[in-house]
């Protein structure tokens, strides 16, 4: 007779399998799980008695016990006979522990299905033997593939309603394999069953003697998932720093992937400093090594500055460090995606600001066809380009689910707007432009019109866009113009790059996408200031002709005047006190106008060649 302590020790060592059920409405997902619990003797007597009573009162199985009621916990679910929320159930056998997620079948609850699948090792896809492969089967199989679930059991249910016909089963098997050739699911098993009658759930039964495979329970107990985790690429995102006293400084977190041993050399990112692991503590005890998904405390031999969001890796095996990347996105918000909105991006233990730069395409999950789309609606899926305010430390989702996944959070409502799977970084030259105007806006509800503001200030609101190469003299002209207008009694403000990049736009870099985003924000700000009756002088290199035309579109052509300072490159270089041209020539700066990036002319209202001969009054 085993002692309770011995039983608990053995139970603790059991492997844990997370699985979900997916399928269309009425395919029998909840019934299947109820049968698993009952036939594996995992129900208490009072649970079984309650199930018998509820089956007579609200069941949908006639005189039989309605095992689906074990999972359909919400009142609305029981009344409608459908699953709405994700129902989780835990049970164990002598071989393994299980957590089952029963996910909704309705299309409008796709986001619930994604939630249940996010941590699953295996999926059971139920198919009604009478209906065969249907739209929801394809939808859920695509999502399973997208979310990186490697093991699928295709449970062809309700075989009792087709007289246990083997040909029906074989046809469904053939159709499913044909569809999934376009998906990435390496391990697919097929089981014919009757969840209501219990055939091939735990025991084989006698109704399908032609089937020689394993039952659902046998597959769940024996399927190997040890190779699914990434034990090669060590990734340890720092969750918190423990400093209880002056003699101890530990770094807590969960091992996302790989194996780490005491004494091994590690590198801290993003700093790039190297050290060795001094000790590893798990559950208050010192251990020699740690592996995923263990939560441990590491101490290091050297004092290295690390904080939440940083990561420990191996020097010769590092993740990508990038702000721009492509990802597959599953939209989960009732509100449509707004490309001009800034989100919070949660990735491993890091939370940063992020924006969606472009939608590459949307995917019809029923046909797997790609289509152009300008936004994402609830449950829509597609490929996007994102930019984060700080570099992320990531791997592709296909390689590492833990460091390749993220969520987008609405900063106002705090709702989860989307879940994402990173594909790869995006090189700066392939980044999309975001300067394009966002389109019509809601009418201003102010009781003071722009005309009234202009009349009170005795001026016409304008934006003077001063453009030209670095060190061309743009700032000199801009501030002379400001001085003149101020002396004439005008209300005027100057906006320049250093001013905005030190504050409002400080998270933006200098690749094309970030330069365009910088100018888009400047243009929107200039428009708002013009709407208040103010005169704006904007001083920016803005080398792209198309970009300046779009800036003009945002501000409005009637309030936009472009002044080009046409100073030769030779003179600009001689005036360059910051040495930026020299750095660009040495390759230390990229996309620098005049060196490895052209300045495009052709949109200017005023061109100034000799700044010594300029009469500021002629610019008004």
BAKEKOL-92776 format. One line per 8 residues: number of its first residue (from 0); their letters; for each residue x, y, z of C-alpha. Coordinates in Angstrom, 3 decimals. Layout:
NUM = A = X:Y:Z | ...;
//
This chain:
0 = XXXXXXXX = 0.000:0.000:0.000 | 1.484:3.332:-1.084 | 1.802:6.135:1.443 | 0.313:9.524:0.615 | 3.810:11.036:0.387 | 4.962:8.360:-2.025 | 1.859:8.890:-4.138 | 2.448:12.647:-4.239;
8 = XXXXXXXX = 6.113:12.206:-5.215 | 5.180:9.897:-8.067 | 2.401:12.210:-9.192 | 4.783:15.181:-9.206 | 7.139:13.377:-11.585 | 4.420:12.672:-14.157 | 4.630:14.410:-17.489 | 1.978:17.114:-18.160;
16 = XXXXXXXX = 0.167:17.175:-21.482 | -1.865:20.238:-22.420 | -4.464:19.586:-25.083 | -7.459:21.240:-26.622 | -10.500:20.058:-28.496 | -11.587:21.853:-31.636 | -14.398:21.356:-34.088 | -17.704:22.698:-35.258;
24 = XXXXXXXX = -20.803:23.131:-33.150 | -22.402:19.800:-32.167 | -19.395:17.727:-33.248 | -19.234:16.358:-29.709 | -16.169:18.014:-28.163 | -17.645:18.382:-24.688 | -19.151:14.910:-24.874 | -15.774:13.433:-25.762;
32 = XXXXXXXX = -14.072:15.042:-22.777 | -16.913:14.039:-20.479 | -16.511:10.469:-21.686 | -12.745:10.611:-21.097 | -13.306:11.723:-17.522 | -15.996:9.149:-16.846 | -14.510:6.109:-18.572 | -11.085:6.727:-17.045;
40 = XXXXXXXX = -12.796:6.684:-13.618 | -11.958:10.331:-12.885 | -15.406:11.388:-11.669 | -16.444:11.417:-8.015 | -19.725:9.780:-7.049 | -21.428:13.117:-6.304 | -20.307:14.468:-9.720 | -21.766:11.439:-11.459;
48 = XXXXXXXX = -25.032:11.686:-9.522 | -25.341:15.393:-10.425 | -24.583:14.562:-14.071 | -27.378:11.978:-14.171 | -29.853:14.486:-12.696 | -28.781:17.285:-15.054 | -28.987:14.945:-18.064 | -32.670:14.313:-17.352;
56 = XXXXXXXX = -33.370:18.000:-16.732 | -31.390:19.852:-19.437 | -29.562:17.096:-21.335 | -29.575:16.628:-25.113 | -28.793:12.901:-25.278 | -32.257:11.432:-24.840 | -32.211:8.612:-22.304 | -28.412:8.542:-22.302;
64 = XXXXXXXX = -26.172:10.506:-19.931 | -25.193:13.836:-21.504 | -21.484:13.952:-20.741 | -21.177:17.385:-22.377 | -22.740:18.925:-19.259 | -19.482:18.265:-17.395 | -17.818:20.933:-19.540 | -20.632:23.342:-20.389;
72 = XXXXXXXX = -20.485:25.250:-17.138 | -22.116:28.537:-18.177 | -25.882:28.846:-17.984 | -26.001:30.145:-21.557 | -24.020:27.123:-22.737 | -26.375:24.650:-21.105 | -29.446:26.426:-22.421 | -28.125:26.542:-26.003;
80 = XXXXXXXX = -26.200:23.264:-25.931 | -23.043:24.972:-27.195 | -19.662:25.935:-25.805 | -19.000:29.696:-25.540 | -16.133:30.106:-23.114 | -12.965:28.017:-22.906 | -13.584:25.294:-20.309 | -10.491:23.839:-18.630;
88 = XXXXXXXX = -10.463:20.445:-16.924 | -7.642:18.640:-15.131 | -7.244:14.897:-14.656 | -4.458:12.347:-14.473 | -3.829:8.675:-15.129 | -1.080:6.401:-13.923 | 1.119:7.574:-16.822 | 0.466:11.283:-17.297;
96 = XXXXXXXX = -1.300:14.436:-16.109 | -3.616:16.328:-18.451 | -5.078:19.814:-18.780 | -7.867:19.909:-21.350 | -9.168:23.096:-22.960 | -12.615:22.674:-24.501 | -12.791:25.498:-27.059 | -15.862:26.965:-28.790;
104 = XXXXXXXX = -16.872:25.810:-32.237 | -18.679:28.973:-33.371 | -16.752:31.192:-35.791 | -17.396:34.302:-33.664 | -15.510:32.667:-30.783 | -12.318:32.060:-32.786 | -10.369:34.268:-30.375 | -11.436:31.981:-27.510;
112 = XXXXXXXX = -10.098:29.023:-29.455 | -6.777:30.835:-29.966 | -6.573:31.460:-26.225 | -7.045:27.775:-25.465 | -4.523:26.725:-28.098 | -1.760:29.120:-27.059 | -0.190:26.686:-24.560 | -1.365:23.361:-25.999;
120 = XXXXXXXX = 0.944:20.505:-27.019 | -1.762:18.563:-28.837 | -5.136:19.197:-30.451 | -8.071:16.850:-30.917 | -9.994:17.923:-34.019 | -13.487:16.454:-34.022 | -15.298:15.773:-37.278 | -18.907:14.679:-37.551;
128 = XXXXXXXX = -18.845:11.482:-39.609 | -22.119:12.516:-41.307 | -20.753:15.905:-42.467 | -17.085:15.235:-43.186 | -14.607:18.102:-43.637 | -16.406:21.432:-43.259 | -15.385:25.097:-43.074 | -14.808:25.092:-39.321;
136 = XXXXXXXX = -12.603:22.012:-39.613 | -10.359:23.907:-42.020 | -10.458:27.062:-39.878 | -9.412:25.270:-36.707 | -6.754:23.204:-38.474 | -5.228:26.371:-39.928 | -5.177:27.989:-36.488 | -3.582:24.865:-34.988;
144 = XXXXXXXX = -0.857:25.022:-37.637 | -0.420:28.779:-37.189 | -0.020:28.404:-33.421 | 2.654:25.741:-33.821 | 0.843:22.729:-32.355 | 2.746:19.722:-33.663 | 0.409:16.845:-32.713 | -3.165:16.433:-33.928;
152 = XXXXXXXX = -5.631:13.626:-33.302 | -8.447:13.708:-35.861 | -11.398:12.161:-34.041 | -14.093:11.127:-36.517 | -17.072:11.168:-34.161 | -20.640:9.875:-34.368 | -19.615:6.746:-36.267 | -22.696:5.083:-34.729;
160 = XXXXXXXX = -24.870:7.378:-36.883 | -23.250:6.096:-40.101 | -23.438:2.440:-38.994 | -19.694:2.342:-38.245 | -18.953:2.434:-41.963 | -15.212:2.119:-42.618 | -15.440:3.782:-46.049 | -16.827:6.955:-44.462;
168 = XXXXXXXX = -13.874:7.102:-42.089 | -11.312:6.444:-44.823 | -12.795:9.158:-47.074 | -12.642:11.732:-44.270 | -9.055:10.690:-43.566 | -8.098:11.141:-47.215 | -9.840:14.541:-47.470 | -8.184:15.849:-44.308;
176 = XXXXXXXX = -4.685:14.784:-45.362 | -5.194:16.464:-48.735 | -6.160:19.751:-47.049 | -3.325:19.708:-44.511 | -0.599:19.285:-47.153 | -0.589:23.121:-47.207 | -0.231:23.330:-43.428 | 2.611:22.629:-41.022;
184 = XXXXXXXX = 1.385:19.779:-38.810 | 4.038:17.042:-38.589 | 2.097:14.434:-36.559 | -1.513:13.549:-37.443 | -3.366:10.504:-36.047 | -6.910:9.383:-37.014 | -9.375:7.641:-34.697 | -12.981:6.610:-35.520;
192 = XXXXXXXX = -15.201:6.877:-32.461 | -18.571:7.381:-30.888 | -18.298:9.726:-27.926 | -21.892:9.041:-26.913 | -21.447:5.229:-26.915 | -17.847:5.279:-25.698 | -16.274:3.475:-28.677 | -12.495:4.042:-28.929;
200 = XXXXXXXX = -12.458:6.658:-26.173 | -10.736:4.675:-23.436 | -11.484:1.122:-24.587 | -11.512:-0.123:-28.173 | -15.072:-1.461:-28.142 | -16.522:-4.057:-30.493 | -18.346:-1.975:-33.082 | -15.316:-1.161:-35.288;
208 = XXXXXXXX = -13.293:-4.363:-35.481 | -11.747:-3.074:-38.739 | -9.884:-0.344:-36.796 | -6.577:-1.610:-35.391 | -5.179:1.630:-34.023 | -5.054:2.986:-30.482 | -7.925:4.557:-28.539 | -7.962:8.267:-27.737;
216 = XXXXXXXX = -6.738:7.642:-24.192 | -3.909:5.371:-25.370 | -2.698:8.059:-27.776 | -2.881:10.770:-25.122 | -0.868:8.692:-22.679 | 1.796:7.535:-25.132 | 2.370:10.442:-27.509 | 5.839:11.951:-27.028;
224 = XXXXXXXX = 6.102:15.707:-26.530 | 9.610:15.865:-25.060 | 11.074:16.860:-28.424 | 8.618:19.724:-28.914 | 10.417:22.110:-26.590 | 13.515:23.960:-27.716 | 16.348:22.624:-25.559 | 19.089:24.053:-27.793;
232 = XXXXXXXX = 18.747:27.836:-27.758 | 19.173:29.076:-24.184 | 16.874:32.031:-23.485 | 16.303:33.353:-19.966 | 14.193:36.557:-19.876 | 14.719:38.407:-16.599 | 11.449:38.741:-14.697 | 12.714:40.364:-11.501;
240 = XXXXXXXX = 15.896:41.175:-9.608 | 16.126:39.889:-6.026 | 18.318:41.931:-3.677 | 17.318:40.992:-0.097 | 20.694:42.144:1.266 | 24.073:43.487:0.163 | 25.513:39.987:-0.204 | 22.938:38.552:-2.627;
248 = XXXXXXXX = 21.828:39.612:-6.102 | 19.761:37.075:-8.000 | 17.838:37.162:-11.249 | 14.495:35.398:-11.285 | 12.572:34.157:-14.263 | 11.393:31.180:-16.291 | 13.697:29.328:-18.645 | 12.045:29.990:-22.002;
256 = XXXXXXXX = 14.210:27.504:-23.905 | 17.519:25.682:-23.756 | 19.352:24.185:-20.792 | 21.665:26.098:-18.452 | 24.216:24.583:-16.085 | 26.099:26.004:-13.158 | 29.474:27.384:-14.227 | 28.468:27.956:-17.866;
264 = XXXXXXXX = 29.275:31.248:-19.592 | 26.326:33.462:-20.475 | 25.871:36.820:-22.167 | 23.543:39.569:-20.969 | 21.449:41.319:-23.607 | 21.157:44.027:-24.712 | 24.396:45.119:-22.977 | 26.484:42.295:-24.501;
272 = XXXXXXXX = 28.488:41.729:-21.311 | 29.605:38.165:-20.505 | 29.896:36.318:-17.190 | 29.369:32.836:-15.711 | 26.453:31.321:-13.803 | 27.458:31.126:-10.158 | 24.409:29.247:-8.827 | 20.933:28.045:-9.795;
280 = XXXXXXXX = 18.119:27.834:-7.270 | 14.795:26.087:-7.848 | 12.047:25.832:-5.236 | 14.499:27.094:-2.599 | 17.087:24.399:-3.367 | 20.407:24.631:-5.208 | 20.462:22.631:-8.467 | 23.119:21.911:-11.073;
288 = XXXXXXXX = 21.050:22.774:-14.143 | 17.699:24.167:-15.263 | 15.491:23.592:-18.319 | 12.137:24.855:-19.687 | 9.643:25.617:-18.282 | 11.314:25.778:-14.850 | 11.178:29.002:-12.844 | 14.567:29.538:-11.235;
296 = XXXXXXXX = 16.843:32.103:-9.606 | 20.279:32.617:-11.162 | 23.244:34.332:-9.571 | 26.227:35.470:-11.639 | 29.928:35.596:-10.881 | 30.280:39.232:-12.023 | 28.269:42.345:-11.200 | 26.240:42.999:-14.353;
304 = XXXXXXXX = 23.438:45.520:-14.603 | 20.312:43.551:-15.549 | 16.658:44.455:-15.169 | 13.230:43.160:-16.146 | 12.994:42.611:-19.898 | 16.709:41.883:-20.369 | 17.794:38.371:-21.324 | 20.585:35.911:-20.593;
312 = XXXXXXXX = 21.742:33.850:-23.582 | 24.856:32.061:-24.816 | 27.474:34.182:-26.551 | 27.495:32.103:-29.732 | 23.752:31.552:-29.824 | 21.881:34.830:-29.672 | 18.337:35.867:-30.591 | 17.628:38.616:-33.086;
320 = XXXXXXXX = 17.745:42.142:-31.675 | 15.466:44.352:-33.751 | 12.702:46.973:-33.653 | 11.195:46.127:-37.047 | 9.737:42.694:-37.720 | 7.019:40.805:-39.569 | 4.446:38.713:-37.754 | 1.209:36.817:-38.193;
328 = XXXXXXXX = -1.532:38.552:-36.230 | -4.843:37.239:-34.890 | -7.097:40.223:-34.170 | -9.027:39.731:-30.911 | -10.587:43.136:-30.276 | -14.162:44.229:-30.983 | -12.667:47.487:-32.310 | -11.051:47.318:-35.752;
336 = XXXXXXXX = -7.296:47.772:-36.164 | -6.287:51.433:-36.524 | -2.921:51.772:-38.277 | -2.417:55.193:-36.699 | -2.818:53.852:-33.175 | 0.008:53.078:-30.784 | -0.215:49.847:-28.790 | 1.543:48.283:-25.843;
344 = XXXXXXXX = 3.431:45.161:-26.910 | 4.025:42.441:-24.305 | 6.878:40.117:-25.272 | 8.437:37.663:-22.786 | 8.951:39.898:-19.709 | 9.240:43.133:-21.665 | 6.492:45.666:-22.350 | 7.123:48.367:-24.968;
352 = XXXXXXXX = 5.189:50.743:-27.191 | 4.625:49.540:-30.740 | 2.811:50.395:-33.931 | 1.563:48.419:-36.923 | 3.350:49.915:-39.929 | 1.568:47.954:-42.639 | -0.705:45.023:-43.379 | 0.969:42.744:-45.904;
360 = XXXXXXXX = -2.178:40.679:-46.462 | -5.155:39.098:-44.783 | -5.880:35.368:-44.894 | -9.215:33.718:-45.545 | -8.799:30.830:-43.114 | -11.557:28.900:-44.848 | -9.734:28.800:-48.212 | -6.185:29.819:-47.106;
368 = XXXXXXXX = -6.220:32.474:-49.839 | -4.480:35.816:-49.281 | -6.260:39.096:-49.839 | -5.553:42.813:-49.557 | -7.082:44.515:-46.537 | -6.758:47.947:-44.947 | -7.699:46.845:-41.435 | -8.376:43.791:-39.292;
376 = XXXXXXXX = -11.717:43.030:-37.705 | -12.520:40.647:-34.862 | -11.068:37.143:-35.496 | -9.331:38.227:-38.712 | -5.834:36.883:-39.376 | -3.030:38.232:-41.513 | 0.599:39.218:-41.914 | 1.791:42.617:-40.707;
384 = XXXXXXXX = 4.913:44.727:-40.208 | 5.437:46.138:-36.702 | 7.883:48.570:-35.116 | 8.575:48.652:-31.386 | 9.901:51.635:-29.440 | 12.815:49.555:-28.137 | 14.545:46.546:-29.710 | 13.008:43.169:-28.904;
392 = XXXXXXXX = 15.080:40.052:-28.225 | 13.263:37.430:-30.282 | 13.435:34.255:-32.332 | 10.994:33.224:-35.022 | 7.843:31.637:-33.608 | 8.477:28.526:-35.682 | 11.815:28.083:-33.913 | 10.843:29.189:-30.408;
400 = XXXXXXXX = 7.224:29.699:-29.325 | 8.218:31.427:-26.079 | 10.426:34.151:-27.585 | 8.529:34.353:-30.871 | 5.101:35.245:-29.498 | 3.625:38.499:-28.227 | 0.353:40.270:-27.521 | -0.807:43.770:-28.422;
408 = XXXXXXXX = -2.674:45.683:-25.714 | -4.907:48.714:-26.206 | -3.356:51.368:-23.926 | -6.744:52.993:-23.218 | -9.029:50.001:-22.609 | -6.265:47.547:-21.594 | -7.988:44.929:-23.749 | -5.876:42.354:-25.568;
416 = XXXXXXXX = -6.145:43.623:-29.132 | -4.194:40.859:-30.854 | -1.861:37.926:-30.436 | 1.123:37.655:-32.733 | 3.663:35.132:-33.977 | 6.958:36.637:-35.167 | 8.192:35.530:-38.589 | 11.445:37.454:-38.995;
424 = XXXXXXXX = 13.082:40.856:-38.823 | 12.462:43.409:-41.582 | 15.475:45.110:-43.118 | 15.291:48.904:-43.153 | 15.260:49.188:-46.955 | 12.134:47.006:-47.092 | 10.193:48.920:-44.472 | 6.895:50.459:-45.625;
432 = XXXXXXXX = 6.243:54.190:-45.474 | 3.754:55.471:-42.894 | 3.565:59.092:-43.997 | 0.259:58.632:-45.842 | -2.602:60.646:-44.400 | -5.000:58.692:-42.244 | -8.013:60.055:-44.115 | -11.124:61.843:-42.965;
440 = XXXXXXXX = -11.350:62.839:-39.321 | -14.310:63.605:-37.152 | -15.402:67.223:-37.290 | -13.895:69.525:-34.668 | -16.528:70.288:-32.020 | -14.877:73.518:-30.876 | -17.183:76.541:-30.625 | -14.330:78.729:-31.870;
448 = XXXXXXXX = -13.664:78.526:-35.608 | -10.246:78.710:-37.241 | -11.302:81.976:-38.901 | -12.155:83.542:-35.531 | -8.775:82.514:-34.128 | -6.972:83.982:-37.139 | -8.968:87.227:-36.866 | -8.143:87.617:-33.173;
456 = XXXXXXXX = -4.432:87.022:-33.867 | -4.498:89.207:-37.002 | -2.735:86.561:-39.036 | -3.310:83.728:-41.464 | -2.344:80.293:-40.132 | 0.466:78.848:-42.259 | 3.152:76.187:-42.209 | 6.518:77.113:-43.699;
464 = XXXXXXXX = 8.314:73.833:-44.450 | 12.052:74.579:-44.621 | 13.931:71.702:-46.272 | 17.422:70.949:-47.533 | 20.550:68.933:-46.789 | 22.143:68.734:-43.360 | 24.152:71.931:-42.616 | 22.595:73.742:-45.596;
472 = XXXXXXXX = 21.514:76.688:-43.418 | 17.902:75.660:-42.851 | 17.919:76.576:-39.163 | 19.419:80.038:-39.819 | 16.660:80.889:-42.276 | 13.955:79.414:-40.038 | 14.943:81.434:-36.979 | 15.364:84.632:-39.010;
480 = XXXXXXXX = 11.856:84.071:-40.336 | 10.582:83.492:-36.802 | 12.234:86.712:-35.605 | 10.698:88.702:-38.439 | 7.182:87.345:-37.942 | 7.381:87.836:-34.177 | 8.489:91.432:-34.614 | 5.487:91.921:-36.913;
488 = XXXXXXXX = 3.198:90.857:-34.068 | 2.551:87.338:-35.310 | 2.222:84.228:-33.094 | 4.735:81.739:-34.468 | 6.464:78.504:-33.396 | 9.467:76.621:-34.807 | 9.546:72.805:-34.968 | 12.814:71.054:-35.761;
496 = XXXXXXXX = 14.264:67.564:-35.618 | 16.389:67.875:-32.493 | 13.467:69.387:-30.589 | 11.026:66.575:-31.383 | 13.497:63.676:-31.323 | 14.567:64.587:-27.800 | 10.994:64.244:-26.561 | 7.873:63.332:-28.528;
504 = XXXXXXXX = 9.662:61.185:-31.132 | 12.614:59.972:-29.115 | 11.842:56.278:-29.708 | 12.164:56.688:-33.498 | 15.300:55.695:-35.364 | 16.709:56.939:-38.660 | 15.699:54.263:-41.141 | 13.149:55.206:-43.772;
512 = XXXXXXXX = 10.108:53.945:-41.889 | 10.994:55.868:-38.736 | 11.936:59.006:-40.696 | 8.546:58.888:-42.418 | 6.766:58.317:-39.110 | 8.666:61.280:-37.652 | 7.492:63.531:-40.503 | 3.929:62.227:-40.298;
520 = XXXXXXXX = 3.764:63.246:-36.635 | 5.288:66.646:-37.445 | 2.740:67.202:-40.203 | -0.154:66.245:-37.928 | 1.202:68.560:-35.210 | 1.609:71.424:-37.679 | -1.976:70.931:-38.835 | -3.278:71.029:-35.253;
528 = XXXXXXXX = -1.312:74.216:-34.526 | -2.580:75.789:-37.743 | -6.122:74.911:-36.675 | -5.465:77.001:-33.549 | -4.504:79.965:-35.736 | -0.738:79.680:-35.211 | 2.041:80.034:-37.775 | 4.412:77.047:-37.873;
536 = XXXXXXXX = 7.963:76.911:-39.223 | 9.024:73.266:-39.661 | 12.733:72.600:-40.289 | 13.458:69.094:-41.592 | 15.742:67.555:-44.211 | 12.778:65.545:-45.622 | 14.661:64.382:-48.743 | 11.877:62.353:-50.411;
544 = XXXXXXXX = 9.682:64.201:-52.896 | 6.709:61.882:-52.337 | 6.976:62.280:-48.573 | 6.861:66.087:-48.795 | 3.832:65.890:-51.090 | 2.054:63.756:-48.482 | 3.059:66.207:-45.738 | 1.443:68.921:-47.842;
552 = XXXXXXXX = -1.698:66.793:-48.173 | -1.958:66.395:-44.389 | -1.463:70.086:-43.631 | -3.503:71.334:-46.602 | -2.109:72.997:-49.717 | -3.652:76.386:-48.864 | -1.646:76.537:-45.616 | 1.614:74.998:-46.836;
560 = XXXXXXXX = 4.662:76.756:-48.295 | 7.848:74.821:-49.025 | 11.211:76.581:-48.876 | 14.210:74.678:-50.267 | 17.697:75.738:-49.152 | 19.707:74.835:-52.261 | 23.211:74.762:-50.786 | 25.829:72.631:-52.567;
568 = XXXXXXXX = 26.948:69.376:-50.969 | 30.523:70.674:-50.864 | 29.501:73.714:-48.813 | 27.284:71.575:-46.528 | 30.223:69.290:-45.766 | 32.450:72.263:-44.933 | 29.841:73.543:-42.461 | 29.235:70.159:-40.799;
576 = XXXXXXXX = 30.429:70.758:-37.232 | 28.956:67.405:-36.091 | 30.953:65.326:-38.577 | 27.870:63.476:-39.830 | 28.940:63.435:-43.479 | 32.251:61.838:-42.530 | 30.490:59.201:-40.418 | 28.106:58.441:-43.278;
584 = XXXXXXXX = 31.031:58.085:-45.707 | 32.629:55.577:-43.332 | 29.400:53.565:-43.142 | 28.682:54.491:-39.518 | 25.436:56.211:-40.566 | 23.050:54.738:-43.124 | 20.446:56.365:-45.369 | 22.125:59.761:-44.956;
592 = XXXXXXXX = 20.900:62.297:-47.585 | 23.716:63.464:-49.813 | 25.895:60.394:-49.168 | 24.082:57.066:-49.598 | 20.595:58.496:-49.989 | 19.497:61.090:-52.599 | 17.752:64.409:-52.029 | 14.823:64.703:-54.456;
600 = XXXXXXXX = 13.772:68.142:-55.703 | 10.705:69.252:-57.645 | 8.047:70.258:-55.100 | 9.392:73.573:-53.790 | 7.526:76.876:-53.700 | 10.677:78.891:-52.997 | 14.308:77.984:-53.758 | 17.085:79.853:-51.970;
608 = XXXXXXXX = 20.629:79.661:-53.399 | 22.579:82.528:-51.857 | 21.545:82.906:-48.227 | 23.487:86.166:-47.875 | 21.168:87.819:-50.385 | 17.867:86.583:-48.908 | 15.207:89.126:-47.996 | 13.066:87.413:-45.326;
616 = XXXX = 10.025:89.465:-46.369 | 10.047:87.639:-49.717 | 9.359:84.329:-47.972 | 6.003:85.419:-46.526;
//
